[in-house]
Amino acid sequence: MLKSPLFWKITTLIGCIVLLSLPLMMVRELINERADYRSEVVDAIEQSTSGSQKLAGPLIAIPITETLTRMENQKEVNYQRSWVYYWLPESLAVAGKQTVESRRVGIYSGQVWHNVLQIKASFDPLRLAALRKTNIVLGQPRLVVSVGDARGIGAIHAPEVNGNVLSVEPGLGISGDGAGIHMPMPALAEDNKPLEIAFSLDLNGTGEFSLVPLGRNSELQLTSNWPHPGFLGSFLPTQREVSAAGYRAHWQSSWFANDMGSYFKDDMEIPWSRLPAFSADVMSLADQYQLTDRATKYAILLIGLTFMAFFVFESLTRRPCIRCNICWWAYRCAVLPGAAGALRAHWF
């Protein structure tokens, strides 16, 4: 077998491919190392500011105490049952202006965004008709707004109810996990006038911003200076305009599409993180590490195909193509590591 020309051709072919692939593997290892450093920088920026934000609200949480009767030992005994009723808005309209800026750490950078949100919600008192009973006592209602990361909450211009400006308190004010704010409200009037809530909220974050469409009809209008958005989430925008100066997008949804009421049943812990939402992500284009990694993959493919083409050509034509070019490829083997080292010193 050692005297077979075919054996030495195949051995030479494999040896040259391996030698030429070694510098490429060194470059790929360096790319992966630097890409890991970049991911660590992005995580560090997120930890020092705030992470992705998922805004859910406003909704009104009303503590309920209901007095009921039951038979015990042939006697009527009164007992009480307590739960929280979630009053969701009939309409929810949010208009936001997003400003994205880059934060650099060494040679790496990440994006931080700042949203100025104008929030308007309308509540229909007729939804509370089932609670207007003599055996039901309504507790103090709370206006609840949930976010993904409370560190990103900035300035809040609280709404007015019955001529009084609501005070803003940290936390959701209800049981269960979640971050956000709540605003204690005065007792609800028993008239049938719609309750209008309007306030502004400054919200900071990194990565994705999303809004839960709590209203029976919900809209989100978002403008930004970031030219590379990623529209993810449960709903795509109905309208969008993307240019080098930024983007403008509009979302719209109703309960017919999202069945939002099923997530806010009595005595049910709200799965804030799993609620369907409108979403826009601040994404980055392919950076130098992704492009270089892709180039090394193509280089490995090119080396393999080139040698296979030489081998097939010589096998079919009986001409010593590999032997004629072996010196040239050996030269490439010697030069390529030096070139890779120079490339690494210059770019990395």
N, C-alpha and C positions, 0 to 999 in steps of 0.2 A: 504493500500500500504506500510505503514511503517513497517508492520509485515512480509512483503514478503522477503524471503531469497534472491530472485533474485535482488530485489531493493538494498539491502545492498551490494551484491556482485558488482553490477555495480557502486554504489556510492564509495565503497572502491577502485575499479579499477581506476576510474577517479581521485579520490583524490590522490592516489599514483603517478599516471602519472603526475599530475600537480605539486606535491611537488618535484618530481625528475627533472622536466623540469625547475623549477625556477633557480637553479644554472647554468644550461646550458644557460638560457636566459641572466643571468648576464655576463657570459663569452662572449657570442655573442655580447652583447652591448659594452663590452670593446674592442673586436676585431674590431668592426665597428669604434669605436672612434680612435683607433690607425691607422687603414687603412686610415681614413680621414686625420690624421696628416701626414702620409706618402705621400698622394696626395698633400697636401699643400707644403711639402718639394720639391717634384718634380716640382711643379709650381714655387716655389721660385728659384730653380736652373735655370729653363727656363727663368725667368724674369731677372736674373742676368747675363746670358750668351746670348743665342739666342734660338729660337724655331726650329720647323721643317723647313727644307729647301727644296725648289723646284726650281731647276736650269733650266732656259730656255734661251738658247742662245749658241753661238752668232748668231744674225741675223743683217742685215743691214737695217736701216730705212732711206729712201730717201725722203725728202720733194719735192713735185711736184707742179709746177705752170703751168697750162694749159690755153692757150688763145683760146677762142671759140667765135663764132659769132652767133647772133640771129637777127631776124627781129623785129623792133619796129617802128611803124608808117611808114611802107614801107621803112625803112632804116636799113642797116646792122650796128649792134652795137656790138663792142667787149666787152667781159667780161672775167674774170679770175676765174678759179676754182682751189682750192688748196686742196691737200690731201697728205697722207703719203703712200708711196709704201714700202712694207715689202719684202725684198729680202732674201729668205730662202736658206740655204746651200744645195748643192747637196749631200754632204756626211758630216757626223758628227761622230767623233770618240773621246770618252772620256775614259781615263784610270785613275782610282783613287785608292789611298791607304788610307784606313780609320783606324784611331787609336781611340779606345774607352777607356775611363778611368772613374772610379767611383768617385763621389764627395759625401762626407758624411756630413750630418748635424745632429749632435747628434747620435741617434741610427739608423737613416734612411740614405739611399743612393740613388743617381740617376746617370744616365749615361750621359756623355758628349762626343761627338765624334769630331774628327778633320780630315778633308779630304784634301789631296793634289791631285789636279786634273790637268791632262794634257789634254788640249782641242785642237783638230784639226778640222778645217772646210774648205771645198772647195766650192767656189761659181762660178757658170757658167755665164759668161757675156752675153751669148745668151738669158738669161731670161730677159734682159733689152732691147731687140731689139724693143719691142713695144713702148718703151719710147724715142727712138731716132727719134724724129720728130721736125720739125721747130717750131711748136707752143707749144712745151713743154720745160720748163726750169727745170733742175735738181738742187736742193739745195745741201747744204753740207751734205753728208751722215754721219750716226752715226752707230758705232758698238754697239749693245745693248745686255746686259746680265742681265736677271732678276733673282732674288733670292727671297726666302720666307721671310727672315729676314735679313736686311742689317747689323745688328750688328754682324753677323757671318762672314762678309767678312774680310779676312786677307790679306796676301801679294799677290800682283798681278804682274806678269811679263808680261808687255804689249806686244802685237805683233808688228811686223814691217810691214809697207806697203810702197812700193816704196823706201825702204831703210830708212824710217823714223819711229822712235818708237812713237806709238800713246800715247797721254796723256789720263789718266783715270780721269773721272769726276763722282761725285756722282749723283745718280738718273738715271732714264731711258732716260731722254732727249726727251721724247715724251709725249703727253697728255694721261691722264688716270691714274688710280691708279696702284700702283706697286712699288716695291723696287728693287734696283739693281745699276748698273753702266752703263755708256756709254762712248764711245771714239770717239771724232770727227776725221773724216778721210779726207784725201786730195781728190781732184776731181777724179772721176773715169776715168780711161783710156778707150779709145774707141777701144782698140784691143780686140781680142777674146781669150786672155790668161786667164786661170782660176785664180781666186783670192784665194790664200792660206792664211789662218789665223791660227796661232798657238800661244798659250799662256798658262800659268799656273795660277792656282787660288787656294788659300788656303781658305777653307770654314769650319766654325765651326757651330755646332748645337746640338740639342737634339732630340731624337725621330726618326722621319722619314727623310730619304734623298731620293729625287727623281729627275729624269732627264727627261725633255721633249724631245722626239725624233724629233727635228725640221728638220733634214735632210731628203732628199728623201730616203736615207739609213743611219740609225743611229745605233751606237753600244756603249755599255757601258761595261767596264771591271772594276770590283770593287773587291778589296781584303781587308780583315779586320781581326782584332784580336778578334772580338766578336763571341763567339760560338753559340749564340742563335738569328739568324736573323729571321725577318718576311718578306717574299717576298710578298708584297701587290701591289696595284696599278692596272693599266690597262693591264700590261703585266707581265707574269712570265718569269724568266730567262730561256734562252735556255739551259744553262749549269750551274751547281752549284756543289760545293764541300763544305761540312760542316763537321768540326771536332772540337775536343776540343781546338785546337789552333786557330780557326777562320774559316772564310769561303772565298770562291772565287766564283764569279758569273759573268755570261756574258749574256747581253741582246742584242737583235737585232730586228729591226723593219723597215718598209718602209711605204711610203705614201699609198700603197695599203691597209695596215692594219689600219692606223690611220687617213687618210684623213686630214693631218695637214694643208694643204693649205686653207681649208675652215674656219679656225680660224683667218686667217690673210688677210682678204679682205680689200680693200680700204675703208677709212672712217668708219672703224669698230673698236670699243674699244675692246682691246684684253682681254679675260677672263683668265688672267694668272693662277688663282687658280684652274680653271676647265679644264685645258689642260691635255690630257692623258699623262702618264709618266711611266717610269721605277721606281720602288720603292723598298727600303730596309729599314726595321725598326729595330731599336735596341730594342729588347724586353727582358723582364726578365722572368725567370722561376717562377713558383708558390712559393711565399714566405711563411714565417711562419704564416702570418695572413690568407692567403687563405687556407693553409693546416689545421689550427686550426678551421676555420669556417666550412670547409668541415667535420671535425671530429665531431663537435657539431651537425651538421645535421644528421649524421649517428647515433649519440648517441640518439637523440630524436626518430628516427625510431626504434632503438633497444629497447628502453624502451617500446614504444607502442606495438611492436610485442611480446615482452616477456610477458607482462601482458595479451594481447589478447590470447596468447597460453595457459597461466594458466587458463583463463576463459573458453576457449573452451574445454580444457582437463577436467576440473571439471564438466562442463555441460554434457559432453558425458559419463563420467565414474561414475558420482555421487560420486566422491571422493573429500574430502575437501582440494584440492590442494592450493587454495588461503589462507585458514585459517592456513595451516601448514607453509606457507612461508611468512605470513604477518609480522611476527616479523623480519625476515631477511631483508625484503624490508624496514621496518621502520628503521632498523639499517643503511641501505644504505642511506636513506633519511637524517639521522643525520650526517653521515660521509662525504657524497659527498660535501656539502657546504664547509666544512673545507678543503677538498682536493682541491676544486676549488680555494679557497683563497690562499692556499699554492702554487698552480700552477701559479696563477696570480702574486704573489709576486716574484716567481722565474724567470718566463719567460718574464713578461711584466714590 
